[in-house]
Amino acid sequence: MTQRSLFVATAPLLFVVIWSTGWIVAKFASFDAEPLTFLVVRFLGALAVLVPLAVATGGAWPRGRTAVAHALISGVLLHGIYLGGVWWAIAHGVPAGLSAVIAALQPLMTAALAPLVSQERLGWRRTLGFVVGFVGIVVVVWPKLAGLSGPALADALVPLTVNVAAMAAVTAGTFWQKQFVPTGGLLPIAVVQYVGALLVAVPAALVLEHLHFDVGLRSLLTLGWSVLGLSIGAIALLLHLIRCGEVSRAAALIYLVPPTAALEAWFFFGETLGMVQVLGMVVTACGVALANRA
């Protein structure tokens, strides 16, 4: 097996593992910084790394106002609104388990829109895979939802709405990326996308937060992984998966993120993980396998 074929085979697994750490990073970051402020620093750090890499590798930059605008819009949707919305919602009362369920709605929304937006044919097997995967997600996070009382849910109404809007934004961003940014160097495109993300994150942080960020070993390690692992590594893998395959196949991988994050939360924070949740993870994996092999 060549290095390229090995990368193609392992890219989905790498994406799931790296992307799932975003939930852990969000919790670590909350100890030292406000969510939107942290994301602004993260996006700036990503640009500091990506710009010299993009120039050094000589990748194709978007040409013309239209191409640049499409890359900016995909950055606004995939990074600015999605990450900003999810992080802000969690920081303002949305339980991580409930946020995971909302995120798991993305593959269902993608599957519903794929035939209309990108003319993808799903078929009954892939549709069944999406449904099975969602059932598995509900099983995984249900214990976390059981303790959410009516008053707590009412207090989280606005953050919940923001969380749902963020999920819709990443769905739209996935289609936008596939439809309007199908070519060009991934590094130059990522640079333009993070500029778009900052166009959203900076004003939001200035209006909604006090720009609190405590600099220390924990915050610097969290920031380092956020930049190198998530903003560069995971996003590059996501763009690769979108470009090389159907958007519904790439979206189906999102089902594996909450169960993986639950395992990581058990390891890092000692959060409980019962046999029912493990069973839900197995069901989710089966649903994703069915959706991607159909």
N, C-alpha and C positions, 0 to 999 in steps of 0.2 A: 504493500500500500504506500503510495506516494504521500509526501507531506501535505499536498493540496487536498487529496482525497481524505486523508485523516482529519484535516481541519473541517472539511465539509461534513464529515460524519459526526464529529464531536461538537460542532458549533451550536446546535440546539441545546445540548446538555450544558455547555459552558454558559450559554445565555441564561438559562433557568437558574443555575447556581449563583451567578454573579448578580443578576437582576433581583433575586430574592433577598440579597443582603441589604437592599434598599430599605426594607422594613427595620432591620437591625440598626442601620446607620441613622435612620430617622429618630430612633429612640435614644441612641448615644448622643446625637447632635442636640436633642432637646435638653440635655443636662447643661449645655454650655452656651447655647445660642437660640435666638428666635428663628423660626423655620424659614421665613422668606429671606432674612438676612443671611442665614447660612447658605441658602441656595444661591444668592447673589455672589458670595465669595467662592462658592463651588464653581459656578459658571465662569467667573473670571479666571479661576485656577485652570479650568479646562482650556480656555482660550490661550493662556500663557504656555501651555504645553502643545496645543494643537497647531497654533500659527507657525512656529518654527518647523514643526514636523511636516506640515502641509507644503511649506515653501521648499524644504530640503528634498522631499520626495518628488516634487514636480507634478503633483496630481492636477487633473483638469478642474479649473475653477468654473463656477456657473458664469455663463456669458450672456450679457444683455440684462436689461431691467427685469424682464419677465422671469428669467431663470433665477435671478437673485431673489425676486419677490416670492417665488414658489418655495425656495429654500428657507427664507425668513419665516414664511407662514408655517411651514412644517416644524420649524424650531419653536415658534410660539405655541403650537398645539402640543407637540410631543414633550417639550421641556418646560416652557413657561407656565402654561395653564395646567397641564397634567401634574407635574411635580409640585408646582406651587399650590395647586388646589388640594392635593392629597396631604401634603405636609401640613398645610394650614389647618385642614379639617381635623387631622389627628391631634394637632396641638391644641385644638379648641373643643375637644370632647368626644370626637368620634372614636369608638373603640377600634383597636387594630383589627379585631375579628370581623366587625361589621364593615370596615373599610375594605377588607379582603374580599368579602362577598360582593361589594359594589365593583371592585376591580374585576372580579370573576364574571361580571355581566358583559365585559368587553367582548369576549369571544362570541357570545350569543348575539350581541348587536352586530359584530362584524359578519357573522354567518348570515344574519338576516339581510344585511345591506349588500353583501358581496355580489349576489346575482344582479342587483340593480346598478351598483356603482362600477364594478369591474368585470361584469359578465362572467363571473366564476360559477361553475356548476358544482354544487355541493354534493348532491346525491343523498340517498336516505342513510347510508352508512356514516358519512361524515356528520350529518345532522344528528343522528343517534349518538355519535361520539361526543358532540357538544353537550347534549342533554345529560349523558352519563357523567361527563366531566363536571358539570355544574352540580349535579346531585352529590358527587364526591366532595366538592368544595363546601357545600352546606353541612355535610356530616363533619368535616374537619373543624369548622368554625362554630358549630352550634353550641358547644359548651361555653364559648366565650359570649355568645349572644344571650344565653339563658339568664344571665345576671343583669341584663339591661332592663330597668324598670320603666314604667310609663313616664314619670317626671324626667328621668335622665334622657329618655328619647326625645321628649319635648324640648329640653334645653339644647339638644344637639341638632335641632331641625335645620338651622341655617348652615352649620358645618356639613350636615348630611347633604344638603342641596349643593354645596360647593364640591363635595366629594363626587356626587353624581355627574356634575358638570365636567369635572376633571376626567372622569371615565369616558364621557362622550367626546372630550377633546382629544384624548389619545387614540380613540377609534377613528375620528376624523383625520388626525395626523397620519395614521397608518395608511389610510386610503390616499391622502394627499401625497405622501411620499411615494407610493407605488405609481400613482397616476401622473404626477407632474415633475418628479425628480428621479426618473428612471436611470439616468446616466450621470457621468461625472465622477471625479475622485471623491471617495468617501471622506477623506480628511478635510479637503476644502469645503465640502458641503457641510460637514459638522461644524466648521468654523462659522459659517454663515448662520447655521441653525442656532448656535449659542448666542450669537449677536441678537437674533430674534427673541431668544429666551430672556435676555437681559432687558429688552424693550418692554417686557411684561413685568419681570421680577423686580427691577429697580424702582419703578414708580409704586408698585404695590408695597414694597418694603418701606419706602419713605412715608407712605400714607398710613399704613397699618401697624408699623412697629417702631421700636426705639433704637434699632440697629445694634442690639445687644449681642456681643460675641466675645466670650472669655477665651483668651489664648492660653493654651496649656498643652501638655502632652496628649491628653485624651482628645481634645478638640482638633489638634493637628493631625493625629493618626486617623481620626474620623474623616477629616477633610481630605487627607491624602488618598484614602480608599475611595471616597466619594468622587474625587477627580479622576484618578487613574483607573479604578475598577469599574465604577458606574458610568460616569459621564463620558469616558473614552472607551473602555473595554466593552461594557454592556451595550452602549448605544451603537458602537461599530458593528457588533454582532447582530443587533436588531436590524440595522440598515442593510446588512448583508443578507439576512434571512428574508426581508421584505423584497429586496431586489432579485434574489435568486429563486423565489418561490411565490406561491399565492398568499395573499394577505390573510386568508382564513387559516392557512396552515401555521403561519407565524403567530397569529393571535391565539390559536389553540394552546400554544406553549404557556400562555399567561395562566392557564389553569394550574400548572405545576408550581407556580410561584408561591401562592399562599401555603400549601402544604410544606414546601421546602423551607419557607420562612418560619413556619411553626416548629420545625425541627431545629432551626438555628436559634429561635427564641428559647427553646428548651435547653439548648446547650449553653447559651450565653447568659440567660436571665433566670433559668430554672423554672420556666413556665410549664405547667402541667401538660402532659400529652398521654391521653388514655388510649386503650385498645380501639375504641370506637373511632377516634381520630386517625389512628394508623390504618384502620379499615377504609376510612374515607380517602386517605392518600392513595391506597391501592386502587380504589374505584376511579379516582381522578386520573391516575396514570393510565388505566385501561381506556378511559374515555379519550384521552389525548392520543393514545396509540391508534385507536379506531378512527379518530378524525383525521390523522395524518397519513394513514395507510389506505383510506378509502379512495 
